[in-house]
Amino acid sequence: MKWSPVAIGIASVAVVCSPVGAQQPVAGRIGEIRTAASELAGRQTELDNSLHQRAVAMGGKLIEARDADSADLAGDLPSLAMRSDEVLLVHSLITYGGVSATGDSVQTQYDVQVLRSWKGTHKAGDVVRVSVLAGGLLFPDGTQAAMRVNGFSRLRDGGRYVLFLHSAPEEGQSTPNFLLVGGGVQGAFLLNDEKVLPVYQKGDLAKAYDKQDVPKFLAELDALIPGQR
């Protein structure tokens, strides 16, 4: 995978350690010491990864970009749907920035609430977490890392989207990790002012649905995936 420099925003992630009060009861001080030690250990864990080490080696700021893997991109909506475990209409709630499980990439996670489901086990009202290997991150020591996929825009908090997802279970997690189908970036469509805006703007699929009327897009999904709810 080839990375190249590009400008991108940085999301801040802070770790705060509470001071230990000298005049507090011994039991209270012990509790605070344990809390501070735990927070310091967490801070060290945040810095103990290859992404942070590369950012330090670059002078404290790592800014990279890559292209999506063309072999993993879908050519049309039916193939995108066929490769999906879940096809959902959602409302984006909140965004988190962090380091990927492998420790070598920025990972942005989005909590989204299901409004409607065409495919999968989730129903209206459920909250699903979606991960994308792109975004910006500020480490506790001030080191910055930013990574983007060319042609991909981040999901907006408060936005309404149709998402095509596949599950990627991670060791130690009780719930599956959901990724966008199509190179991890293609399966997201913003429904904005009754027009469809593909979040990944490159390729024939984006051209086919860019600024399409939302009712027409949803009707196509209704016809494409039987048993929708």
Order of alpha helices (4+ residues) and beta strands (2+ residues): alpha-alpha-beta-alpha-beta-beta-beta-beta-beta-beta-beta-beta-beta-alpha-alpha
